[in-house]
Amino acid sequence: MSSAADIFKPAPGDDPLRAFRAEFAIPTNRQMKATAVGPELADAPCTYLCGNSLGAQPRRARQLVQEELDVWATQGVEGHFDHPHGRDWMHIADTVHPVFAELVGAQESEVACMGTLTANLHLLLNTFYRPTTARYKILCEARAFPSDQYAMASQAAAHGLDPATAILELAPRAGEHTLRTSDILDAITREGPSLALVLFSGVQYYTGQLFAIEAITRAAHAQGCICGWDLAHAAGNVPLALHDWGVDFAAWCTYKYLNAGPGAIGGIFVHERWADEPIRAAGWWGHDAQTRFAMPATFARIRGAQGFQQSNPSVLATAALLGSLGVFRAAGGMGPLRARSVRLTGYLEALLRASRFFVDVQASEGGRTRVGVTIITPADAAERGAQLSLLFLPVGRGVMPRVLQGLGERGVVGDSRRPDVIRLAPCPLYNSWEDVERAVSVLNEVLEVVELEGLGGNEASA
């Protein structure tokens, strides 16, 4: 083990958050169909480094969901108002709001547990994207998550605009994989008079880059435009201070770092300065709770983000989320979790750099013909979350799919972004230093196999 890696791994007994791994169900190698592990490891937990895509299941989530199923079976409709566990369904989302507020740095009235990510983005864009003849453009990062691209394009089209001219996609410089903050700020200044909205990802899903949310928001406001954020890869991953940073709005999912399960309920943030903004797509759950069940004909919104609610939230989905949020609180919140995350991801990076297959990112371009791997995520811990995005070389030669298959067969679970990237994300709530060590050891083993077998033709589309 290299000395560069040693500085990240704590001494035995100096890692209190390690105990929270027991709060999660980690699939076994057998369950993940890892066919190349020895029989002695078949029923051991796999090396699950895919929390950036779907977080592991909290054991508390299973317990709380079962409790809600039991209440449904024994209380029926009365569970809306009379609940044996104090989570009456009428107010179940309100049990989430205090923890959401802690996680994203907000007041409780500025957050709402509701809907799903893209639907919530549309609701927020209905309110905050109000193009005029002069100000009609949306500035975003190039290669934003496709659902965000679809949402922005359809919103622009709904206003009679051509998305090709209404949406400005800012790409990294030639030969670079991530955006420089200075280039984003320069683009905002340059395009400012024509911008209606700046909408970026908090953490870029493909590269893992953590954007400078506060500085970008401040620059957007200086040009008189609204600034919103997709925090799908940021919520539960990095510390946030949305209220203090002056962010206008944000939306996030909860199935990644917040571990609430596939298709889980989402969340939104709306800054208090917009607390009385008219709701343009009202629903009864956004109506004042005191008179909601009186069924009045006229909508009386809840002030703040919760006025954007439309339908009653899924109780089972909310219960699963509460199971995870309870673990976050028990662990002390984002402060200690972020500290452990920085060390885990730093450890992963250091071990990768010690591999004989590692190539510095600046040297990875061009006519390389040997098998290798580099990291396209920023090296500065302040500019990334838990995830590292690994680019496999030579690009376009089909190395990545072979590596992904080899990792999976050996019980290391990451995910891929074609044609050449695998994302690995050690999550501080449940991943261990041993997970990181095993992942790199297995990766080296697989790369040796690929090297020995040799490269095929151009397999970029494989």
Secondary structure, DSSP 8 states (H G I E B T S, - for coil): --HHHHTTS--TT--GGGGGGGGEE--BTTTTT-TTS-GGGTTSB-EE-BTTTS--EEHHHHHHHHHHHHHHHHHGGGGGT--TTS--GGGGGGGTHHHHHHHHT--GGGEEE-S-HHHHHHHHHHHH----SS--EEEEETT--HHHHHHHHHHHHHTT--HHHHEEEE---TT-SS--HHHHHHHHHHHGGGEEEEEEESB-TTT-BB--HHHHHHHHHHTT-EEEEE-TTTTTTS---HHHHT--EEEE-SSSTT---TT---EEEE-GGGTT---SS--GGGB-TTTGGG--SS--B-SSGGGG--S---HHHHHHHHHHHHHHHHTTSHHHHHHHHHHHHHHHHHHHHTSTTB--GGGSSS---S-EEEE-S-SSGGGB-S-EEEEEESTTSSHHHHHHHHHHHTTEE-EEETTTEEEEB--TTT--HHHHHHHHHHHHHHHHHHHHH---S--TT-
